[in-house]
Amino acid sequence: MSLIQVPWLTAIILLPLMASLAIPLIPDKEGKTVRWYGLGVALADFALMIYAFWHHYDFQNSGFQLVEKYSWIPQLGLNWSVAVDGLSMPLVLLTGLINTLAIFAAWKVTNKPRLFYALMLVMYSAQLGVFVAQDLLLFFLMWEIELVPVYLLISIWGGAKRRYAATKFIIYTAAASIFILIAGFAMAFSGDTVTFDMAALGMKDYSTAFELLVYAGFLIAFGVKMPIFPLHTWLPDAHGEASAPGSMILAGVLLKMGGYALIRFNIEMLPNAHVTFAPVLAILGVVNIVYGACCAFAQTNLKRRLAYSSIAHMGFVLIGIASYTEIGISGAVLQMVSHGLIAASLFFLSGVTYERTHTLMMDKMGGMGKVMPRTFALFTAGSMASLALPGMSGFVGELMVFLGISSSDVYSSSFKVVVVLLSAVGVILTPIYLLSMLRQVFYGKQNEELHLDKFIPDVRPRELFITACLLVPIIGIGLYPKLITQTYDVKAVQLAAHARQVLPVVAHQQPSSLYSRLLKAPTLAASPVENLVNITD
């Protein structure tokens, strides 16, 4: 068998899952062997995906690569169909990095270590499956498998209100999954043929009303995961109660699953409905940015403040998706990767701080900068990246989104001005609540109950290594964005062209858009055909 015939993606997905099944058989009483085993499996899987992409992935190919398709359950029409392209490949690498570091961050877990690391590996496998699945049923299966470990990780290893947070998470996400199932089955059974192949679903001819309903269903389902206002309320509770490794995965990977699916399903498969919903996405993105930033101000809990910050940052992803431009869509993907790295670093450092102080309430902290100077320096670096300081990845992602929406010829000038100005308000608010967070935690009046006069250890070598593994790519992408953009540039061009190709048709069929009549906001630009008619007249 030649190397090109190796089922790389199948091996990458199944390695963590199969390895988790062996954990109960490992002789270990204190969890030390299990944690080394879990870390070794995660590292091996991450190394495997790097090798596979380095040797068998072509950055200049916008199509699917490393394609594998096997008949799994033919009675149900379920195929094991996996592949990667420029949209999924960087997110697969992000998943590998974040999960590996999260397992390393959970080094001190002593409560049910076998179950903990088994759940981490199962979740790792399911997340990878979501990003590479090319069969709708397989996608849904992986999407659902991922929910169970997250629920258990929060409910068993979370904080004081962990059961409430875990229950709220599973209710929101499980209810949203129903919309995926209904919309997916509606697409599969539409027309003369029944298929769950995602490429074939995107090629079917749907009526406008049907496409709008399906788009709305997917938007609700994926909007919960991102999350989009007002479907966001589970996230602050989940972050506030989850352990640091759990929060790293929640912010670093789970939110990106919603953004990825929104592009994969709503833009690629339903471009006609996207014409109608794109202005809605832009408006929701602005709401996310401003609302998330304002709510972050009101939080005295460190992790809840960071959670609302994540809601605000995902608003830029929505605006980029709605931009109809190559640079805007590219900025949305970059923002997902960038935020995954930044949020994972901040939530990990919040866990480091909690481990020393045993509190997440910022008003009960203060003066930590004197006793934990290295932690303060790392926290400051992560915060600077989050507030989009030039030279860091957050700046590049947000700038590309701004350029994408402002240069779009699909919307009226007034709509673009409103979107850009309101989004800029969120950009201004971000450094205020992040810098005030640093001031409350590391400066301010010392809390005598923390006993800062006694020895409080600063960041340890393991913790420094984990944070550095996140900050190095953050700074690297900020200084040289091509490190990541070259992996999906060709795909971003294809996505923008695919979304725009239906604009002339829709503009001709609906010369006076619903939004022009009711909201007086976004309007479709005149198509080249209409311009030619106007000139000849």
C-alpha positions in Angstrom: 0.0 0.0 0.0 1.4 3.4 -0.9 1.5 6.3 1.5 -1.2 8.2 -0.5 -3.6 5.3 0.2 -3.3 5.6 3.9 -6.7 6.7 5.5 -5.1 9.6 7.3 -8.3 11.3 8.4 -9.9 8.1 9.6 -6.8 7.4 11.7 -6.8 10.9 13.1 -10.4 10.7 14.1 -10.4 7.2 15.6 -7.0 7.2 17.4 -8.3 9.2 20.4 -11.6 7.3 20.5 -9.9 3.9 20.4 -7.3 4.9 22.9 -10.0 6.0 25.3 -11.4 2.5 25.4 -8.1 1.2 26.8 -8.0 3.6 29.8 -10.0 1.3 32.1 -7.4 -1.4 31.5 -4.5 0.7 32.6 -3.2 -0.2 36.0 -3.1 3.1 37.9 -4.4 4.1 41.3 -3.4 7.8 41.5 -4.0 8.8 37.9 -0.4 9.5 37.1 -0.1 6.8 34.4 -3.4 7.7 32.9 -2.5 11.4 32.5 0.7 10.5 30.7 -1.2 8.1 28.5 -3.8 10.7 27.6 -1.2 13.3 26.9 0.8 10.8 24.8 -2.3 9.9 22.7 -3.2 13.6 22.1 0.4 14.4 21.1 0.5 11.4 18.8 -2.7 12.4 17.1 -1.6 16.1 16.7 1.7 14.9 15.2 -0.2 12.6 12.9 -2.4 15.4 11.5 0.6 17.7 11.0 2.5 15.0 9.1 -0.6 14.2 6.9 -1.3 17.8 6.1 2.4 18.6 5.5 2.9 15.8 3.0 -0.5 15.3 1.4 -2.3 18.7 1.5 -2.1 21.2 -1.3 -2.6 24.8 -0.2 -3.4 25.8 -3.8 -6.3 23.4 -4.2 -9.7 24.8 -3.1 -11.4 21.4 -3.4 -11.7 18.6 -0.9 -8.5 16.6 -0.2 -7.6 13.4 1.6 -11.0 12.2 0.6 -12.2 8.9 2.2 -15.6 7.3 1.7 -16.8 4.0 2.9 -20.2 2.5 3.2 -21.0 2.2 6.9 -24.7 1.5 7.4 -26.2 1.2 3.9 -29.7 0.6 5.3 -29.7 4.1 6.7 -27.7 5.6 3.9 -24.9 6.4 6.3 -21.5 6.6 4.9 -18.1 7.2 6.5 -17.3 10.1 4.3 -14.5 12.5 5.5 -12.3 15.1 3.7 -10.6 18.4 4.4 -10.4 21.7 2.5 -9.1 25.2 3.3 -12.1 25.8 5.6 -11.7 22.7 7.8 -8.0 22.1 7.8 -6.9 25.1 10.0 -9.7 24.3 12.4 -8.6 20.6 12.6 -5.1 21.8 13.6 -6.6 24.3 16.1 -8.6 21.4 17.6 -5.5 19.3 17.9 -3.4 22.0 19.6 -6.1 23.1 22.0 -7.1 19.6 23.1 -3.5 18.6 23.6 -2.8 21.6 25.7 -6.1 21.2 27.6 -5.1 17.6 28.6 -1.7 18.9 29.7 -3.5 21.7 31.7 -5.5 19.0 33.5 -2.3 17.6 35.1 -3.6 17.9 38.7 -7.0 16.2 38.2 -7.3 13.6 41.0 -11.1 13.1 41.0 -12.0 10.2 38.7 -8.9 10.6 36.5 -9.7 7.6 34.3 -13.2 8.9 33.4 -11.8 12.5 33.0 -9.1 11.6 30.4 -11.4 9.1 28.6 -14.0 11.8 28.2 -11.4 14.3 27.0 -10.2 11.8 24.3 -13.8 11.0 23.2 -14.5 14.7 22.9 -11.3 15.2 20.9 -12.3 12.6 18.5 -15.9 13.9 18.0 -14.7 17.5 17.4 -12.3 16.3 14.7 -15.2 14.4 13.1 -17.4 17.5 13.0 -14.8 19.4 11.0 -14.1 16.7 8.4 -17.5 14.9 8.0 -18.9 15.1 4.5 -22.0 13.1 5.2 -24.9 14.8 7.0 -25.7 11.9 9.2 -22.0 11.5 10.2 -21.8 15.2 10.9 -24.9 15.0 13.1 -23.6 11.9 14.9 -20.2 13.6 15.7 -22.0 16.8 16.7 -24.1 14.8 19.2 -21.3 12.7 20.6 -19.3 15.8 21.5 -22.1 17.0 23.7 -22.0 14.2 26.2 -18.4 14.6 27.3 -18.8 18.4 27.7 -21.9 17.9 29.9 -20.1 15.4 32.1 -16.9 17.4 32.3 -18.8 20.4 33.6 -21.2 18.5 35.9 -18.5 16.4 37.6 -15.4 18.6 37.6 -17.0 22.1 37.6 -17.6 24.6 40.3 -20.3 25.1 42.9 -23.2 25.5 40.4 -21.8 23.0 37.9 -25.0 20.9 37.7 -27.1 24.0 36.8 -24.6 25.1 34.2 -24.2 21.6 32.7 -28.0 21.1 32.5 -28.4 24.5 30.9 -25.7 23.6 28.3 -27.2 20.3 27.4 -30.8 21.7 27.1 -29.7 24.5 24.8 -27.4 22.5 22.6 -29.6 19.3 22.4 -32.6 21.4 21.6 -30.6 23.2 18.9 -29.6 19.8 17.4 -33.2 19.1 16.6 -33.1 21.9 14.1 -30.0 20.3 12.4 -31.9 17.0 12.2 -35.1 18.5 10.8 -33.4 20.8 8.3 -31.0 18.1 7.2 -33.7 15.5 6.6 -35.7 18.1 4.7 -32.8 18.7 2.4 -32.0 15.0 2.1 -35.6 14.0 1.1 -36.2 17.0 -1.2 -36.3 16.3 -4.9 -36.2 13.0 -6.7 -33.2 11.5 -4.9 -32.5 10.8 -1.2 -29.0 11.5 -0.2 -27.0 12.6 2.9 -23.9 13.5 1.0 -23.2 17.2 1.7 -21.8 17.9 -1.7 -24.9 16.4 -3.4 -27.2 18.3 -1.0 -25.5 21.6 -2.1 -26.2 20.8 -5.7 -30.0 20.2 -5.3 -32.4 22.7 -6.6 -34.6 24.0 -3.8 -37.5 26.5 -3.9 -36.9 29.9 -2.3 -39.3 29.4 0.5 -37.9 26.0 1.3 -34.3 27.2 1.3 -35.2 30.1 3.6 -36.8 27.8 6.2 -33.9 25.4 6.1 -31.4 28.3 6.4 -33.3 29.6 9.4 -33.2 26.1 11.1 -29.5 25.8 10.6 -29.0 29.4 11.8 -30.8 28.6 15.1 -28.8 25.4 15.6 -25.4 26.8 14.8 -26.3 30.1 16.5 -26.6 28.4 19.8 -23.1 26.9 19.4 -21.3 30.1 18.4 -23.3 31.6 20.3 -25.4 34.3 18.7 -27.6 36.7 20.8 -30.2 35.9 22.2 -29.2 32.2 22.1 -26.0 32.8 24.2 -27.1 32.6 27.8 -25.7 29.1 28.4 -22.1 30.2 27.7 -21.4 32.5 30.7 -22.8 29.8 33.0 -20.8 27.0 31.4 -17.6 29.0 31.5 -18.2 30.2 35.0 -18.5 26.7 36.3 -16.2 24.6 34.0 -12.7 23.8 35.0 -9.8 25.5 33.2 -9.3 22.7 30.7 -13.0 22.6 30.0 -13.1 26.3 29.4 -10.1 26.1 27.1 -12.0 23.6 24.9 -15.3 25.5 25.1 -13.9 28.8 24.0 -11.1 27.4 21.8 -13.0 24.8 19.8 -16.7 24.4 20.5 -17.6 28.0 19.5 -15.7 27.5 16.2 -17.9 24.5 15.4 -20.8 26.9 15.1 -19.0 29.3 12.8 -17.6 26.5 10.7 -21.0 24.9 10.2 -22.6 28.3 9.4 -20.1 28.7 6.5 -20.2 25.0 5.4 -24.0 24.7 5.4 -25.6 28.1 5.1 -23.2 29.7 2.5 -22.1 26.7 0.5 -25.3 24.7 0.4 -27.9 27.6 0.6 -26.5 30.6 -1.2 -29.8 31.9 -2.4 -31.2 32.1 1.1 -27.9 33.6 2.2 -28.8 36.7 0.1 -31.8 37.3 2.3 -30.1 36.4 5.6 -26.7 38.0 5.1 -27.9 41.4 6.4 -29.4 39.7 9.4 -26.1 38.1 10.2 -24.3 41.4 9.9 -26.9 43.0 12.3 -26.6 40.1 14.7 -22.8 40.4 14.6 -23.0 44.0 15.6 -25.4 43.1 18.4 -23.0 40.4 19.6 -20.1 42.8 19.6 -21.8 45.7 21.5 -24.0 43.5 23.8 -21.1 41.2 24.7 -18.8 44.2 25.5 -21.4 45.9 27.6 -22.3 42.8 29.5 -18.6 42.1 30.2 -18.4 45.4 32.1 -21.0 44.2 34.5 -19.2 40.9 35.4 -17.3 40.6 38.6 -16.5 37.0 38.0 -13.3 36.7 36.0 -14.3 33.8 33.7 -17.8 35.3 33.1 -16.2 38.5 31.9 -14.0 36.5 29.5 -17.1 34.5 28.4 -18.9 37.7 27.4 -15.8 38.8 25.7 -16.0 35.6 23.6 -19.5 36.5 22.6 -18.4 39.9 21.4 -15.5 38.5 19.4 -17.7 35.9 17.6 -19.7 38.9 16.3 -16.8 39.7 14.0 -17.1 36.2 12.5 -20.8 36.9 11.7 -19.9 40.2 10.0 -17.2 38.5 8.0 -19.5 35.8 6.8 -22.1 38.3 5.8 -19.6 40.5 3.9 -19.7 38.7 0.5 -16.0 39.6 0.0 -12.9 37.4 -0.1 -11.1 39.4 2.6 -14.2 39.4 4.8 -14.6 35.6 4.7 -10.9 35.2 5.1 -11.1 37.5 8.2 -13.9 35.4 9.6 -11.9 32.2 9.4 -8.8 34.0 10.8 -10.9 35.4 13.6 -12.1 31.9 14.6 -8.5 30.6 14.7 -7.2 33.7 16.5 -9.9 33.8 19.1 -9.5 30.1 19.7 -5.8 30.6 20.6 -6.4 33.8 22.6 -9.5 32.6 24.6 -7.8 29.3 25.4 -4.8 31.2 26.8 -6.9 33.6 28.9 -9.1 30.9 30.3 -6.1 28.8 31.2 -4.5 31.7 33.0 -7.7 32.4 34.8 -7.5 28.8 36.0 -3.9 29.4 37.2 -5.0 32.4 39.1 -8.0 30.5 40.7 -5.6 27.7 41.8 -3.7 30.2 43.8 -6.5 32.4 45.2 -9.5 29.9 45.2 -11.8 32.6 43.9 -12.9 34.0 40.6 -14.4 37.2 42.0 -12.3 40.1 40.9 -13.4 42.3 43.7 -11.9 39.8 46.1 -8.5 39.9 44.3 -6.0 42.7 44.1 -2.3 43.1 44.4 -1.5 39.8 42.6 1.0 41.5 40.3 3.6 41.8 43.1 3.6 38.1 44.0 2.8 36.7 40.6 4.7 38.9 38.1 5.1 36.3 35.4 1.5 35.4 35.5 0.6 39.1 35.3 2.9 39.4 32.2 1.3 36.4 30.5 -2.2 37.6 31.3 -1.3 41.0 30.0 0.0 39.5 26.7 -3.2 37.5 26.3 -5.4 40.5 27.0 -3.5 42.7 24.5 -4.1 40.1 21.9 -7.8 40.0 22.8 -8.2 43.7 22.5 -6.6 43.6 19.0 -3.2 45.2 19.7 -1.3 45.6 16.4 1.3 42.8 16.0 -1.1 40.1 17.4 -3.5 37.9 15.6 -6.6 39.5 17.0 -5.7 42.8 15.2 -5.3 41.1 11.8 -8.6 39.2 12.1 -10.7 42.2 13.0 -9.0 44.5 10.5 -9.8 42.0 7.7 -13.4 41.8 8.7 -13.7 45.6 8.8 -12.1 45.9 5.4 -14.4 43.1 4.1 -17.7 44.7 5.1 -16.6 48.2 4.3 -15.5 47.3 0.8 -18.5 45.1 0.0 -20.6 46.3 -2.9 -23.6 44.3 -1.8 -24.9 46.7 0.8 -25.8 50.4 0.8 -23.3 52.9 2.1 -25.5 53.9 5.0 -25.8 50.3 6.1 -22.0 49.7 5.9 -21.4 52.9 7.9 -23.7 51.9 10.7 -22.3 48.4 10.9 -18.7 49.7 11.0 -19.3 52.4 13.5 -21.3 50.3 15.9 -18.7 47.5 15.6 -16.0 50.1 16.3 -17.8 51.0 19.5 -17.3 47.4 20.6 -13.6 47.6 19.7 -13.3 50.7 21.9 -15.1 49.0 24.8 -12.9 45.9 24.7 -9.7 47.4 26.0 -11.6 49.2 28.7 -13.1 46.1 30.3 -10.0 44.0 29.7 -7.6 46.6 31.2 -9.9 47.2 34.1 -9.9 43.4 34.7 -6.1 43.4 34.8 -6.2 46.3 37.2 -8.6 44.7 39.6 -6.8 41.3 39.6 -3.2 42.3 39.7 -3.2 45.8 41.2 -5.7 47.6 43.3 -6.1 47.1 47.1 -4.8 43.9 48.4 -7.3 41.4 49.9 -6.1 40.5 53.3 -8.0 37.2 53.1 -5.7 36.0 50.3 -2.7 36.1 52.7 -0.4 37.6 50.0 2.2 38.0 52.6 2.7 34.2 52.5 4.4 32.4 49.6 2.1 32.2 46.6 3.9 30.4 43.7 4.1 32.2 40.4 3.5 30.4 37.1 5.3 27.1 37.0 7.3 25.7 34.0 4.4 23.5 32.8 2.0 26.4 32.9 4.5 28.7 31.2 5.0 26.1 28.5 1.2 25.8 27.9 0.8 29.5 27.7 3.8 29.9 25.4 2.4 27.3 23.0 -0.6 29.6 22.6 1.1 33.0 22.6 3.8 32.1 20.1 1.3 31.4 17.2 -0.8 34.5 18.3 2.2 36.7 17.9 3.5 34.8 14.8 0.2 35.2 13.0 0.0 38.9 14.1 3.4 39.6 12.6 3.1 37.4 9.5 -0.6 36.5 8.9 0.3 34.4 5.8 1.3 31.7 8.3 -2.4 30.8 8.5 -4.1 32.6 5.7 -2.2 30.7 3.0 -3.9 27.5 4.2 -7.3 28.8 3.2 -6.9 31.8 0.8 -7.9 29.8 -2.2 -11.0 28.5 -0.4 -12.0 32.0 0.7 -11.9 33.1 -2.9 -14.1 30.1 -3.9 -16.5 30.8 -1.1 -16.9 34.4 -2.0 -17.4 33.6 -5.7 -19.9 30.9 -4.8 -21.9 33.2 -2.6 -21.8 36.1 -5.1 -22.8 34.1 -8.2 -26.5 34.1 -7.2 -26.6 37.9 -6.5 -27.4 39.1 -10.0 -30.3 36.5 -10.3 -31.8 37.5 -6.9 -31.3 41.2 -7.5 -33.1 40.8 -10.8 -36.0 38.8 -9.3 -36.3 41.1 -6.2 -35.3 44.6 -7.3 -36.8 46.1 -4.2 -35.5 44.0 -1.3 -37.5 43.4 1.8 -34.9 45.3 3.8 -35.1 48.4 1.6 -38.9 48.5 2.1 -39.0 47.8 5.8 -35.7 48.6 7.4 -34.2 51.0 4.9 -30.8 49.4 5.6 -29.1 46.8 3.3 -29.9 46.7 -0.4 -28.4 44.5 -3.1 -26.1 46.2 -5.5 -27.3 46.4 -9.0 -26.1 43.4 -11.1 -24.0 43.9 -14.2 -27.0 42.9 -16.3 -29.2 45.6 -14.8 -26.4 48.2 -15.3 -26.1 47.2 -19.0 -29.9 47.6 -19.4 -29.9 51.0 -17.8 -27.1 52.2 -20.1 -28.8 51.0 -23.2 -32.1 52.5 -22.2 
